[in-house]
């Protein structure tokens, strides 16, 4: 199977075009469960690919308006590349969305596209999901403030956290999609203070002595103050280690999720992310 058989073609991809505003991208990412959006520039030769802007980039740089300053450089692929090869690229580079570029921007292939191919039996996979699950699980407390949980996601560099109750049992799951859904941009201003240096100060500059106090515009990401339990999903889809990779892929696609907790009975023993399933395509 080739990338061309799994990718989303250019005409069906929502993109940001230079020049543009961060608000357009934020609105798009809040409406869709995507982690990033491709950025293009129109030219006489077609759509010239420039890079991706991710959700995390918008959160990390709330004061940056220029899309060109938010762009991340990620690997690209071609339509004729085997799906197994792009799956390996995604895992090794940590790239959830890989632009398909051959001269001009032709489309994009995502982790979800590849997982969908696995779910539809378009690629040959014969393995149990337990082989690819991760035993190290990112967790938080269901009563922890959302602000704290968002910081945990950033420090752990994972897009999810399992919320535990007072008994240490799984109560739900919070993802970065849940966080971005309730994030909002807050405009404000910050005072520069009085700018009247001593007349005889060695480093005083005549041109700024009388500027006085000024306010500079600021922007920040604001999150609600409520606990994780108010924003998490408590109807959690789970999987056991003996289930097939194909079954896990089908569960992810049908429930529109990127990770499934691995359980033994009622006990949480691991997590399987969609990118983990990609390893089954080339780790054979």
Secondary structure as UniProt FT lines:
FT   HELIX           3..6
FT   STRAND          8..9
FT   HELIX           10..12
FT   STRAND          16..17
FT   HELIX           22..31
FT   STRAND          36..43
FT   TURN            44..45
FT   STRAND          46..54
FT   HELIX           55..60
FT   TURN            61..63
FT   HELIX           67..70
FT   STRAND          76..77
FT   TURN            79..80
FT   HELIX           83..93
FT   STRAND          97..101
FT   STRAND          105..110
FT   HELIX           111..119
FT   TURN            120..121
FT   HELIX           129..131
FT   STRAND          139..141
FT   TURN            142..143
FT   HELIX           146..156
FT   STRAND          160..164
FT   TURN            166..167
FT   STRAND          170..175
FT   HELIX           176..182
FT   STRAND          184..191
FT   TURN            199..200
FT   TURN            202..203
FT   HELIX           206..208
FT   TURN            209..210
FT   STRAND          215..222
FT   HELIX           228..230
FT   STRAND          238..239
FT   TURN            241..242
FT   HELIX           245..255
FT   STRAND          259..264
FT   TURN            265..266
FT   STRAND          267..273
FT   HELIX           274..282
//
